Amino acid sequence: MVEDMKGKIRVFCRIRPLTRAEQAKRGHTIVACLDDYSVILETPRGPREFQFDKIFNSECTQEEVFIESSGLIQCAIDGFNVCIFAYGHTGSGKTFTMVGDRDQRNPGIIPRTFTKIFEIIHDNDSKFEFKVSAYMLELYNDRLQDLFVSPAEAFSKRIEIKRDRKGLVFAQGAETKEAASAGELFALFEQGCGNRHIASTKMNVESSRSHLIIGIMIESRNLTNGSVCFGKLSLVDLAGSERAAKTGAKDDQLKEANSINKSLSALGDVISALSMEQPHVPYRNNKLTQLMQDSLGGNAKTLMFLNISPSDCNLDETLTSLIYATRVKAITNNAQRNVDSKEIAQLKEVCILFIKITPFY
């Protein structure tokens, strides 16, 4: 019932613990959970309350976070367009939520998703035939780069954002690779992560300097009636919003920060337009909003993870993030299942075969 709530973009809020640096500076907590759905932020003007679909306090484990979101993976296998993305300022814990720690002792949503996909496939392989493929991109300094190839090759590659007739976004020119197991998918992911841009800032030892976008396509054929489903699962780890003076960004890092803030500002404009139901939504103002067009105000089942800091030193960033996420919660999508009948699926196969064997002059 929860997964099928029509059109509702769900927002989960996760509060990270105070860091050692914040404790050393005698920082104090200004965020409190009233219950599983309400959070209070202490501000100079008094407390402000925000409500979301789920609140995870600083003691919640990676497993608990994943269990609450894992139902959406079944939706992708069932033929829906699904998006899970993390938002928050630099150092708020987005990458820990999505990826986990460096040695994977506490894996995040992305690696756990790989395992869950193939667990579901294994449980249903007597009734369905499955095909899983993926692409992995980063949006760095306003440029889309393919993480499945070397940085040198990626720099010379041109990737264009396209939409099919059903409104589904895809990256034309990006390397798409098949995976037959969770291990193969994770190996591709590790390869891509090795090519991603990261750096150290005053707010984060290992700060993501780009937006990470993983697209997992899942095709399933019903062995009984021949119908075919196409599901797409987008996993997005957004780079953190930040103030240059606070992070100490200079030179290249300053350029990166400006690009990140520009794209997040464009995303904010889209969210504002959608939440106020304006007739024009400025998706085309940035590549990030083009990439997320089918996830925000599109045909996806979407879950946003809002990551926030409880420290008083991050009051402004936390308040901004909470307001931002409240707008996201007001957006309505129109999720539709992507399924073809046996006859349509066979016709598509004939067309593809004809294209492959027909010479063009």
SEPA-344901 format. One record per residue (C-alpha): y, x, z. Coordinates in steps of 0.5 Angstrom, whole numbers, padded with zeros to 4 digits, always signed. Layout:
% residues N
YXZ/...
***
This chain:
% residues 361
+0000+0000+0000/+0005+0006+0002/+0004+0009-0005/+0005+0003-0009/+0011+0001-0006/+0015-0001-0012/+0020+0004-0014/+0022+0007-0007/+0024+0015-0007/+0021+0017+0000/+0025+0022+0004/+0021+0026+0009/+0025+0030+0014/+0023+0037+0017/+0026+0041+0022/+0024+0048+0023/+0024+0052+0030/+0030+0056+0032/+0029+0063+0029/+0029+0069+0033/+0036+0071+0031/+0039+0065+0033/+0036+0065+0040/+0038+0072+0040/+0045+0069+0039/+0044+0064+0044/+0044+0059+0039/+0043+0052+0042/+0039+0046+0038/+0044+0040+0036/+0038+0036+0032/+0034+0031+0036/+0028+0026+0034/+0029+0019+0037/+0022+0017+0034/+0018+0018+0028/+0023+0016+0023/+0030+0017+0026/+0034+0024+0027/+0040+0025+0031/+0045+0030+0030/+0050+0032+0035/+0057+0033+0032/+0064+0035+0034/+0066+0028+0033/+0060+0025+0037/+0052+0024+0035/+0050+0021+0028/+0044+0018+0027/+0040+0018+0020/+0033+0015+0018/+0028+0017+0014/+0021+0015+0012/+0018+0021+0016/+0021+0026+0021/+0017+0032+0023/+0019+0036+0029/+0019+0043+0030/+0012+0043+0033/+0009+0040+0027/+0004+0044+0023/+0003+0045+0015/-0003+0041+0016/+0000+0035+0019/+0006+0035+0013/+0001+0036+0008/-0003+0030+0010/+0003+0025+0010/+0004+0027+0003/-0003+0028+0000/-0004+0021-0002/+0001+0022-0008/-0004+0027-0011/-0009+0021-0012/-0003+0018-0016/-0003+0023-0021/-0010+0023-0022/-0010+0016-0023/-0005+0017-0029/+0002+0017-0025/+0008+0021-0026/+0009+0024-0019/+0014+0029-0016/+0015+0033-0010/+0021+0037-0008/+0024+0041-0003/+0031+0041-0001/+0036+0044+0004/+0040+0050+0005/+0038+0057+0005/+0034+0059+0011/+0032+0052+0012/+0025+0053+0011/+0024+0050+0004/+0019+0055+0001/+0015+0055+0008/+0014+0048+0007/+0012+0048-0001/+0009+0055-0001/+0007+0057+0006/+0007+0064+0009/+0006+0071+0005/-0001+0072+0007/-0003+0065+0007/-0005+0064+0014/-0001+0057+0014/-0001+0055+0006/+0004+0050+0004/+0004+0044+0000/+0003+0047-0007/-0003+0051-0005/-0006+0045-0001/-0005+0041-0007/-0009+0045-0012/-0015+0045-0007/-0014+0037-0006/-0014+0036-0014/-0021+0039-0015/-0024+0036-0009/-0022+0029-0012/-0024+0031-0019/-0031+0034-0016/-0032+0027-0012/-0031+0023-0019/-0034+0028-0024/-0040+0023-0025/-0035+0017-0027/-0030+0021-0031/-0029+0028-0035/-0022+0032-0033/-0018+0037-0036/-0013+0040-0031/-0007+0045-0034/-0001+0048-0032/+0006+0051-0033/+0011+0055-0028/+0018+0056-0029/+0024+0058-0026/+0031+0056-0027/+0035+0063-0026/+0042+0064-0027/+0042+0057-0032/+0037+0060-0036/+0029+0057-0036/+0024+0063-0035/+0017+0062-0036/+0013+0065-0030/+0006+0066-0034/+0009+0072-0038/+0012+0078-0036/+0019+0078-0035/+0021+0082-0041/+0017+0077-0045/+0020+0071-0041/+0027+0074-0043/+0026+0074-0050/+0023+0067-0050/+0027+0060-0051/+0025+0054-0047/+0027+0047-0049/+0027+0041-0045/+0024+0035-0048/+0022+0028-0047/+0017+0024-0050/+0017+0017-0052/+0015+0015-0045/+0021+0019-0042/+0016+0024-0039/+0020+0031-0039/+0016+0037-0042/+0018+0044-0043/+0017+0046-0050/+0016+0053-0051/+0013+0054-0044/+0006+0057-0043/+0001+0052-0041/-0006+0055-0038/-0012+0051-0036/-0015+0051-0030/-0023+0050-0028/-0022+0050-0021/-0017+0051-0015/-0018+0058-0015/-0016+0059-0022/-0010+0055-0021/-0008+0059-0015/-0009+0065-0019/-0004+0063-0024/+0001+0061-0018/+0000+0068-0015/+0002+0071-0022/+0008+0067-0023/+0010+0068-0016/+0010+0075-0017/+0015+0074-0023/+0020+0070-0019/+0027+0072-0017/+0028+0073-0009/+0033+0077-0005/+0035+0078+0002/+0041+0075+0005/+0044+0075+0012/+0041+0068+0013/+0034+0069+0010/+0030+0075+0010/+0027+0073+0003/+0031+0068+0000/+0029+0064-0007/+0034+0066-0012/+0032+0061-0017/+0029+0054-0017/+0022+0054-0018/+0018+0048-0022/+0011+0047-0023/+0008+0042-0028/+0001+0040-0027/-0002+0036-0032/-0009+0032-0031/-0012+0028-0036/-0018+0024-0034/-0023+0020-0039/-0027+0014-0036/-0034+0016-0038/-0036+0008-0038/-0030+0005-0042/-0027+0011-0046/-0020+0010-0043/-0016+0016-0042/-0011+0017-0037/-0005+0022-0037/-0002+0024-0030/+0003+0029-0029/+0005+0033-0022/+0011+0036-0021/+0012+0041-0015/+0019+0043-0014/+0022+0049-0009/+0029+0048-0010/+0033+0054-0009/+0038+0054-0002/+0045+0051-0002/+0049+0057+0001/+0056+0059+0002/+0057+0066+0000/+0061+0068+0006/+0056+0066+0011/+0050+0069+0007/+0054+0076+0005/+0052+0075-0003/+0056+0080-0007/+0056+0082-0014/+0049+0079-0018/+0047+0075-0011/+0054+0072-0012/+0053+0070-0019/+0046+0067-0017/+0049+0063-0011/+0054+0061-0016/+0049+0058-0021/+0045+0055-0015/+0051+0051-0012/+0053+0049-0019/+0046+0046-0021/+0045+0043-0014/+0052+0040-0015/+0050+0037-0021/+0044+0034-0018/+0048+0031-0013/+0053+0028-0018/+0046+0025-0021/+0044+0022-0014/+0051+0019-0013/+0051+0016-0020/+0044+0013-0019/+0045+0011-0011/+0051+0007-0013/+0047+0004-0020/+0053+0007-0024/+0052+0005-0032/+0052+0013-0034/+0048+0018-0030/+0050+0025-0032/+0043+0028-0033/+0045+0033-0039/+0051+0037-0034/+0045+0042-0032/+0038+0044-0034/+0036+0042-0027/+0038+0035-0028/+0035+0035-0034/+0028+0038-0032/+0028+0032-0026/+0031+0027-0030/+0024+0023-0030/+0023+0024-0023/+0030+0022-0020/+0032+0015-0023/+0026+0016-0028/+0018+0013-0028/+0016+0018-0023/+0013+0017-0016/+0018+0021-0012/+0018+0025-0005/+0023+0029-0003/+0022+0034+0003/+0029+0035+0007/+0029+0042+0011/+0034+0043+0016/+0036+0048+0021/+0037+0045+0029/+0042+0051+0030/+0049+0049+0032/+0051+0055+0027/+0048+0051+0021/+0052+0045+0023/+0056+0044+0017/+0050+0045+0012/+0045+0041+0016/+0050+0035+0016/+0051+0036+0009/+0044+0036+0007/+0043+0030+0012/+0048+0026+0008/+0045+0028+0001/+0038+0026+0003/+0041+0019+0005/+0043+0018-0002/+0037+0020-0005/+0033+0015-0001/+0037+0009-0004/+0035+0011-0011/+0030+0006-0014/+0025+0009-0020/+0020+0005-0024/+0013+0008-0024/+0008+0007-0029/+0001+0009-0031/+0000+0013-0037/-0007+0010-0040/-0009+0009-0047/-0015+0005-0049/-0021+0008-0052/-0019+0006-0059/-0012+0009-0058/-0015+0015-0055/-0020+0016-0061/-0014+0015-0066/-0010+0021-0062/-0016+0025-0063/-0017+0024-0070/-0010+0025-0071/-0010+0032-0068/-0016+0034-0072/-0013+0032-0078/-0007+0036-0076/-0011+0042-0075/-0015+0042-0081/-0010+0040-0086/-0007+0046-0090/+0001+0046-0090/+0005+0049-0096/
***
